[in-house]
Amino acid sequence: MQKVQADIAIIGGGASGLAAAIEAKRYGGAACHTIVLEKNARLGKKILATGNGRCNLGHVEEKERRYYTGSCAALAEQLFSEFEGSESFFRSLGVICKADSGRLYPYSNHAASVLDALRFHMQELGAESYTESEVTALDYDKKSGLWKLTAGEIEISAKAVIVACGGKAAPAFGTDGSFFRQLKFLGHTHTQLTPALCAVYTDAERLKGLKGIRTLGRATLFGPKGERIASDKGEIQLTDQALSGICIFNLASLATEYGMTIQLDLLPHLNEYEVTELLWGLYAERSGWAIEDMLTGVFQKKLGQALLRSAGINLPFETPVYSLSPLDMEKLIRTIGAWTFPVRGLSPWSAAQVTSGGIPRAEIDENLQSVLCPGLYFAGEVLDLAGECGGFNLAWAWCSGIHAAHSAIDAIEGGTQND
Ligand SMILES: Cc1cc2nc3c(=O)[nH]c(=O)nc-3n(C[C@H](O)[C@H](O)[C@H](O)COP(=O)(O)OP(=O)(O)OC[C@H]3O[C@@H](n4cnc5c(N)ncnc54)[C@H](O)[C@@H]3O)c2cc1C
C-alpha cells in the first residue's frame, strides 16, 4: 500500500474537482498539499463530451436562480453572487470565451482546450492527481483528526475532503451514483435521483415514421390533472419513441408522474387567430392539392402527414384539400397548437446529461461543508441542484468547486474543523 498525506483530498477529477484543485493551490498556496483522486484512466473525461465536443462552459445569465432546480437552489444563488463567473474564471486560465445566444464556449470551439487549461494549471500549481484510483472507503479518524481514504493501492490521510464525484447520469464517464453508498455510511442521504436533461418517452405509435424530424416549437408539460407545470421554447427532435431536443431536456426532470402530458405548439410565434388565418389561406391557395401537401413550406412532409392523422383526419393523403371540412380544419389548427403526447418515462441514466437530486441542502452549511461530518465538503452535481441546458451545470461545477476549496482552506488554516 502506498501512503499519501495531503491537506486536501478531492474525490473526482471532473469539472468541479479540477476547479477545486486549482483554487486550493491558488488560495492555499504552494504548501497546501492537494490531491485529486479519479477513478477513470484520465481526468475530465466528461468535459470532453460536453457541448457536443465544444464545451458549453457557462452562460451569460448563469447566476440567475430561475435556471436551477433542487433544494440547493437558494444557496447556489448566494454562492454565484460571490463567484467571478465562468468567463472570468477561464480568462484567468488563459481561455478566451465567446457567447452564442448567451451560451459561453471556448473561442477554440474545442472542449479539449478547456480540459487542457484546467489540467495544465493544476499541474503547474502543484496539485497532484491519481488516476485509476476509485475511492472505495472514506472515514474520519478521531484519534489523528484526519480523514482516511482508500483508493486502490493508495491509502490517503487528509485534513479535509472535497466530494466532487458527480451524480448518476452518464455512467460511461465514471458517474454511476455508487459513491452515494459511501456517503450513506457517514450518515448522508440523498433526495430522489432522476435523469435530467434527457429525452422523454411517449407512445411509439404517435411517432411512427417521424424519427429524425426536427422542428421549432414550444413544449409545455401538464400534470395528471391538466395543470400547467412548465414550458420551454426551442428545437424539438422526434425519435422513434421519444421527444427530444433542448426544450424537452429542460422539462424532463419534472416529467416524473404517471398521467402527465407534453403539448407541442409548433407555431408558437403565431397566436390562434394568425394560425387560423395561415391555414385557411393555404386551404384557399392549395385547394386542388393533395392534403398531404397542404402544409408544404411550413412543416416537413412527414410531419404534415402526422399532424393530419393526429387531428383525426383519416382521409387518404391524395384527397384534395377542398375535401377538408371546416371541422377537419379546426381540428388540424388545434393539433398544430397543442399536439399532445402522453409521458411514458424518461431516457435511461446512460442517455441523461445531468442528475436531478443529490445531497440535500439540509445536510450542508453555507460553505458547502457537511453538517454531519465537519471537514467534508461537496461540490458539483453530487449536490441536489440541476441546471437547465445551456452551460448552467458546468457553471455550477466551477462555482461550487472553487467555493468548497476556499471553505476547506479557511477551516484548515483557521483550525476550525473537527473541533
Ligand atoms: C454528454 C454530456 C454533455 C454535457 N454537456 C454540457 C454542457 O455543454 N454544458 C454544461 O453546463 N453541462 C453539460 N453537461 C453536464 C456537466 O458535464 C456536468 O453537470 C458536470 O460535469 C458535473 O461536474 P461534476 O464535477 O459534479 O461531475 P463530473 O464532471 O461528472 O466529474 C465527476 C468525476 O468523479 C469521478 N468519480 C466518481 N466516483 C468516484 C470515486 N469513487 N472515486 C474517484 N473518482 C470518482 C468520475 O469518474 C468523474 O470523472 C453534459 C453532460 C453530459 C453527459
The ligand as a Tripos MOL2 file, in Angstrom:
@<TRIPOS>MOLECULE
LIG
   53    58     1     0     0
SMALL
NO_CHARGES

@<TRIPOS>ATOM
      1 C1        -22.8210   14.2290  -22.8740 C.3       1 LIG1
      2 C2        -22.8870   15.3650  -21.8820 C.ar      1 LIG1
      3 C3        -22.8290   16.6690  -22.3250 C.ar      1 LIG1
      4 C4        -22.9050   17.7260  -21.4250 C.ar      1 LIG1
      5 N1        -22.7730   18.9870  -21.8910 N.ar      1 LIG1
      6 C5        -22.7950   20.0210  -21.0120 C.ar      1 LIG1
      7 C6        -22.5680   21.3520  -21.4670 C.ar      1 LIG1
      8 O1        -22.2470   21.5990  -22.6490 O.2       1 LIG1
      9 N2        -22.6600   22.3650  -20.5430 N.ar      1 LIG1
     10 C7        -22.9410   22.1260  -19.2260 C.ar      1 LIG1
     11 O2        -23.0260   23.0710  -18.4470 O.2       1 LIG1
     12 N3        -23.1050   20.8680  -18.7630 N.ar      1 LIG1
     13 C8        -23.0160   19.8270  -19.6140 C.ar      1 LIG1
     14 N4        -23.1380   18.5410  -19.1380 N.ar      1 LIG1
     15 C9        -23.2720   18.3480  -17.6710 C.3       1 LIG1
     16 C10       -21.9120   18.5490  -16.9880 C.3       1 LIG1
     17 O3        -20.9130   17.8700  -17.7060 O.3       1 LIG1
     18 C11       -21.9380   18.0620  -15.5470 C.3       1 LIG1
     19 O4        -23.0110   18.6500  -14.8530 O.3       1 LIG1
     20 C12       -20.6360   18.3920  -14.8290 C.3       1 LIG1
     21 O5        -19.5490   17.7520  -15.4680 O.3       1 LIG1
     22 C13       -20.6940   17.9570  -13.3560 C.3       1 LIG1
     23 O6        -19.4550   18.2110  -12.7870 O.3       1 LIG1
     24 P1        -19.0030   17.3510  -11.5120 P.3       1 LIG1
     25 O7        -17.6130   17.7700  -11.2060 O.co2     1 LIG1
     26 O8        -20.0080   17.4300  -10.4540 O.co2     1 LIG1
     27 O9        -19.0100   15.8520  -12.0010 O.3       1 LIG1
     28 P2        -18.2450   15.1580  -13.2290 P.3       1 LIG1
     29 O10       -17.7240   16.1750  -14.1810 O.co2     1 LIG1
     30 O11       -19.1890   14.1450  -13.7070 O.co2     1 LIG1
     31 O12       -16.9950   14.5010  -12.5300 O.3       1 LIG1
     32 C14       -17.0820   13.5500  -11.5120 C.3       1 LIG1
     33 C15       -15.8380   12.6940  -11.5770 C.3       1 LIG1
     34 O13       -15.7630   11.8990  -10.3910 O.3       1 LIG1
     35 C16       -15.2430   10.6300  -10.7460 C.3       1 LIG1
     36 N5        -15.6350    9.6950   -9.6920 N.ar      1 LIG1
     37 C17       -16.8780    9.2660   -9.3740 C.ar      1 LIG1
     38 N6        -16.8200    8.4420   -8.3110 N.ar      1 LIG1
     39 C18       -15.5230    8.3600   -7.9320 C.ar      1 LIG1
     40 C19       -14.8520    7.6670   -6.9060 C.ar      1 LIG1
     41 N7        -15.4870    6.8890   -6.0270 N.pl3     1 LIG1
     42 N8        -13.5080    7.7880   -6.8160 N.ar      1 LIG1
     43 C20       -12.8070    8.5660   -7.7120 C.ar      1 LIG1
     44 N9        -13.4200    9.2500   -8.7120 N.ar      1 LIG1
     45 C21       -14.7670    9.1610   -8.8180 C.ar      1 LIG1
     46 C22       -15.8620   10.3450  -12.0890 C.3       1 LIG1
     47 O14       -15.1410    9.3740  -12.8030 O.3       1 LIG1
     48 C23       -15.8360   11.7370  -12.7510 C.3       1 LIG1
     49 O15       -14.6660   11.9270  -13.5050 O.3       1 LIG1
     50 C24       -23.0570   17.4700  -20.0250 C.ar      1 LIG1
     51 C25       -23.1050   16.1560  -19.5830 C.ar      1 LIG1
     52 C26       -23.0200   15.1000  -20.4920 C.ar      1 LIG1
     53 C27       -23.0490   13.6990  -20.0050 C.3       1 LIG1
@<TRIPOS>BOND
     1     1     2 1
     2     2     3 ar
     3     2    52 ar
     4     3     4 ar
     5     4     5 ar
     6     4    50 ar
     7     5     6 ar
     8     6     7 ar
     9     6    13 1
    10     7     8 2
    11     7     9 ar
    12     9    10 ar
    13    10    11 2
    14    10    12 ar
    15    12    13 ar
    16    13    14 ar
    17    14    15 1
    18    14    50 ar
    19    15    16 1
    20    16    17 1
    21    16    18 1
    22    18    19 1
    23    18    20 1
    24    20    21 1
    25    20    22 1
    26    22    23 1
    27    23    24 1
    28    24    25 2
    29    24    26 1
    30    24    27 1
    31    27    28 1
    32    28    29 2
    33    28    30 1
    34    28    31 1
    35    31    32 1
    36    32    33 1
    37    33    34 1
    38    33    48 1
    39    34    35 1
    40    35    36 1
    41    35    46 1
    42    36    37 ar
    43    36    45 ar
    44    37    38 ar
    45    38    39 ar
    46    39    40 ar
    47    39    45 ar
    48    40    41 1
    49    40    42 ar
    50    42    43 ar
    51    43    44 ar
    52    44    45 ar
    53    46    47 1
    54    46    48 1
    55    48    49 1
    56    50    51 ar
    57    51    52 ar
    58    52    53 1
@<TRIPOS>SUBSTRUCTURE
     1 LIG1         1 GROUP 0 **** ****
